[in-house]
Amino acid sequence: MSLKIKHLNGDTTFLLTFSPVEQRPPSNRYGHPPGTFSVLVDPWLSGPSSMWHPKFFLSKHTVPSCISNLSHIPEPNVVLISQDKPDHCHEPTLRQLDPTSTFTNILAVPAAAKKIRGMKHFDPSRVHALPTYSSKDHDSIIRFYIPPLTPGGAAGEATIAYIPARMDVSGLHNAVGITYRPPTAALSTVRYSPPSTYSNFSSPHAYRHPITLPPTPPESPPQRPRSLSSSTNPSTLSTVSSSASPPISYSTSATSTTSTTNPNHPRPAKTLSLLYSPHGLAYYPHIQSYATTHLVPHAALPLTALIHGFDRIENPWYMGGNVNAGLPGGVEIAKNLMARCWIGAHDEEKENSGVALWKIRMRKFGVGDVRELVRREWSGGGGGRGCEVRVLDCGEEMVLRS
């Protein structure tokens, strides 16, 4: 399986594509091979980004995006919006999405979800506020059921969790965790009975015809899943794919699989994992809780990829304090999660103006600085293996395989 990360602009817009196998042809009208799960992150392609008033803060790209319109990429399963600030939640770019689509769902932090609904451009049932992750709340993770590649195969699962900083006056610091366990094909012919109907987004009902799936080791206790979709009801959270394969469906249950010893199922693959934190977030206690209660039980460590800024930006305390945690904050996350790869984000040298910049202090770090600090941290016993450090140019992509 693989994770392809493509940088669509010079800042922090990424297209993430999780795939069970490589080089499979598209199987539906949305341009996706079977079993893939794609996420478009914080799209801002062109035009200015202004906060409150252009005289307060105005930002423009200095590097043209590699695409001019979102119609130039395959329609993603999810559009992820990590903040309500206009350089993350950019209305002109979001309006390029098809408002009639039943394939793409927008998952956004609560303030951004409110802002997007206020645009009155999308079906409100397709815009969802991300719940805050809590190890004590089984419904605080959004789960995506991915159909097996063939009848009798094992279904896959993707999860998205939102981890905000506590008492963050600026509202800038958070992380979004994504995991992906791929679906599989059957080793032999086994009768397949997919879930037939799912409840709507707000009703805590279980599948009417649940499918038994192999667990991702170590096994989590089985739960009654609360699902959020119906492929036949356009008012609920769902996707539409070709008739050749069942739709991906969505749930906030703690576990959407139960144990099985069916020898016809292949052994489940290791889970891919990604953490996206453009402004940074302290590892203790926020990310640590997510790691120990979600990533570890789902065999999702070491972390496949960390997307986190390099540059550190500070404002005076009375203007919100830290803006970007940068290298000092990111290296702590990379070390504790044993990240295989760290990709820089949100470090574009944009054309910025406005009174909000008068007191800004910035310390820039290059790839060499990050690699050196990572090397020192790893040589001190943190993780014992180090990680690859990369900056992707606009339009560049990389593939991480497992």
N, C-alpha and C positions, 0 to 999 in steps of 0.2 A: 504494500500500500504506500501511498505517497501524499505529501502535502506540497502543493505548488503555491508560492507566494509571489504575486505580481504587484509591483509598485506602479500605480496609475498616474500619480502626480509627483511633484518633488517634495511633498510634505508627508501627509499621513493618510492617504487614500490607498487602500490595498484591496486586491481581489484574492481571496483564499479559496483554494479548491482542494478538497479532501477526496481521494480516490482509492477504491479497493485494489485496483490493478491499473497498469499503465497501458496506453495505446489502445483503448477500447473506443469504437466509433460511437457517436451520439445515437441515442435510442429514442429520443422524443423531440418534439418541436421546439423545445427550449435549448437545444444544443448540448445536452448533458449525457455523458455515457452512463450506463447503469451503475447505481450504487454511489454516485458522487454526491457531495454535499458542498455547496458553495456559499460564501459569505462575502458581501461587499461592505467594506468598512469605511465609514466617515467620508462619503463622496463629496468632493469639492473639485470640480474640473476647471472652471474658468470664472472670470468676473471677480469683483472685489468682495471682501468679507468685512462687514462693518458691525461693530458692537455698540449698541445704544445710539451713537451718532458718529458720522465720519470724523468729526473733530475730536471725539474722544479716542476712537481707535479705528484705523482703516488698514487693511492688509491686502496685498496683491501678490499673486505668484510671480516669480521671476523666471521660472522654468515652465514652459508650456506642458500641459498634461499630454500623455501619450495617446489619448482618445479625446475627441471633441464632444462626444455624446454617449450617454450610458447605453444607448441602443447598439453601440459597437461592441459590446461584450455579451456573452450568453446571459440570459435572465437568471439572476441568483436566487437561491432558495431564501436567503435572508439578507436584508439590508440592516446593518448594525450601526447604530448611532450612539457614540459613547459620551456625548455632551450636548447641551443645548446651545453652546457657543457657535457662531456662524461659520467658523472654519472647520467645524465638525458636522454641524447640522445646517447645510447650505441650501437654502430654499430653491434658488434657480436650478441647481443641479438635481435636487430631489424631484423637481417637477418634470424632469426628463424621464422618470419612471412611468410606466404604463399604469394609469390609475384604475384601469379595469382588470388588471391582472389578478388571477386567483392562484398564481404560482408563487409569487414573492410576498413575503411578510416582512414588515418593518418592526424590528425590536429595538427599542430606544430607552435610554434612561428616562425616568419619569418626567422631568422638565422638558426634555426633547420630544417625548411622545405627545405631551400637551401642545407643544408648539406645532408639531406636524399635523395633528388633528385640526388645529386652528387654521391651517392652510386651506382646508376643505377641498383638497385635491384627491385624497385617497378615501376608499371605503374605510370607515372607522374600525370595522372588524378586522382590518389587515394591519392596524397600527397598535402595538402592544407595549406597555410600560414594563421594563424589566424589574422583577422583584429583587430586593436586596438578598444576597446569599446569606443563609444562616444554617449552620450545621444542625440546628434543632428544628428546622422547618423543612419538611420533605417537599413542599411545594415551591421552594425558592430557587429551583433550577428548572429551566425550560429544556425538555427532552424531545428529540426528534426520532421517530421510528423510521428506519430505512428498510424497505422491502428486500427480501433475499434476491440474489442474482438469478436464481432458478428455483422452481418449485422444489421444496424439500431442503433448501439451503437455510442457513441461519440469517436472521435479520440483523441489521446493524443498528447503531444508535449514535446520535450526536447530541451533545449537551452544551448549553450556554449559561454561564453564571455571571452575575454582576456583583462586583465587590467594591463598594465605595468607601472612602475614608470617613472616619467618624469625626464629627464636628469640624468639617472642612468649610470654612467661611467662603473660600473662593469657588467651591464646587468643581474644582478642576481635577482632583486626584481620585482616580479609581482604576480598577482593572477589570477586564472581561476575560473570563476563562472559557475556552472552547475545547471539547474533547470529541474524538471521532473513533468509533469502533466499526470497522467495515462489515458489510454484509458478505455472505459467502454463497457459493454454489454448492449444490448437493453432491456428495460422493457417490450416491446411488439414488434410485428413484424412491422418493418418500412422498406420501400424500401431504399436500400443503393446504392448510385452512387459515387464510388471513383474517384479521379482524374485519367484521362486516360494517359496523357502525360505531362511531365515536360520539361522545357527548360534546356539548359546546364548551366554549372557553371557560365559563363560570361554573359549570355543573360538575361536582366531584363524583362522577360515575365511572365504574370500571368498564373495560372492553366487554361487549356482549359475547364475543367469541375470541377469547384470548389465545395468543399463540405462545407456545413454550419455546424458549430460546436458551442456548447454552450461555452460562454466565461468563463474565470477564473475570478471571482469577485475580485476587482472591474473591470468593463469592460474597455478594451482598445479600442480606436477608430479603426474601421476596416481599413485595408490597402490592397492594391493590392499586393499579395505576389510575390516575385521573387524567383522561385525555381531553384534547382540546379541539378535535377536528372531526369533520365528516366530509368525505370527498363529494358528497351529493348535496351538501347544504352550503350555499355561498356565503351565508352569514357567519360561518364558523371558521376557525383557523385551520386552513388546509392547503394542499397543493393539488395541481392538476398535472398529470403526466400522460404519456401515451397509453393507449389501451394495452400495450404489450407488457406493462409493468404496473403494479399497484402504486398508489401515491405515497410520498413521504407524509407522515402525520406527526402531530405534535402533542407533547404531554408535559405536565409538571409533576409527575409522580416521582417518588424517590427511586424506584427501580421499575423498569418496564420489561424486565426479563425474569424468568424463573429458571430453576436448575433443571437440567436434563442430562441423561447419560446415554442418549441416543447415539449409537456408534456410527450412524450414517452422516452425522454432522461433522465437518472438519473442526479441528481445534480452533477456538477463537483467536484472532490475531491480537497482537498488542495494541493498546489504545494510543492513538496520536493525541498530542496535547499542545495547546498554544495559549499564551497569555499576552493580551494586548493592553498596554498601559502607556499611552503617549505622554502623559504628564508625570507618571510615576505614582507609586503607592508604597508605603512602608510594608516591608515583609511581615514584621511583627506588629500587631497581632493579626492583621487583615488577611494577608495571603497565606500565612501559616495555617490558619484554620481551614481554608479551602483546600490546601495541599493535603493535610492529614486526614480530613474527613471525606474528600471527594477524589482527589488525584490518586492517592495511595490505594484506596479500595478498588479503584477502576484500573489499576496497573498502568497508570498514565505517566509515570516517572521512569527515567529522566524526562524533563520537559522537552518536547520536540523543538519548539521555537518560542523565543521571547521577542516581542516587538515593543521597543522602549526607546525613548529619546536618549541621546548622548549629552547634549548641552544642558548646563544648569542655569536656570534663570530665576532671579529673585526680585521681588518688589519689597518696599518697606512693609512692616507689619500692618500698618493702618490701611494699606492697599491690598491686603490679602496674603502677604508673605510669599512663600515659595510658589513659583509658577510651574517650573519643570524641575523634577528631581534630578534628571540627567544621570551621568555616569555613577556618582556616589550611591544613588538609590538603586539603580539598575543592577549594579554588580552584586548587591546583597541578594536580590531576587534570583539572578542567574546562578549564584553559588548555591543557595539553599535548594533550588529546584533542579540543580545539575543540568542546566539548559544545554542542549546540543548546539543551538545556534542563537545568536543575539543579533537582531536586525534593527538598525537605527530607524527612528521615526520622528516626525514633527520638528526636524532640524533644518528645514529649508531656509535659506537666507532670503526671506521675503522682503518686499517693499512695504515697510510699515511706517505709519505716521499717527500722530494724535497725542493728546496730553497724557494718556495712559502710559506712555513710554518714557516720560520725563525722569522717573526714578528707577527705571529698570536697570538691573545689573546682570550681565551675562558672562559666563565662562564657557568657552567652546572647547569641546574635546573631539579629537579626530579618532579614526579607526585605530591608529597606532597607540594612542593613549588608552583606549578601552582594552585593546589586546594585552597591553602591558599590565594593567591593573588586574585583569582577569587571570593572567598568568601567575601573578604574585599571589592572588587569593587561592588559586587552585594548588599551587605549590605548597601552600600552608596547610593543605589537607582538606580544603573545602570541595568535596565532590570527587577529587582525585583524577579528573579527566579533562577538564577544560572545555571550552566551547568555541565554535567558529563565530567570528565577529564580522558582520557585513553591513555595508551601506548599499542599498539597491538604487541605481540610477532610475530616473523616470522611464518607464517602459520595460525595465529589466525584471527578470523573474528568476527564481531559484526553486529547485525541487528537492525536498527532503524525503528520503525513503526509509522505510522500516522493513 
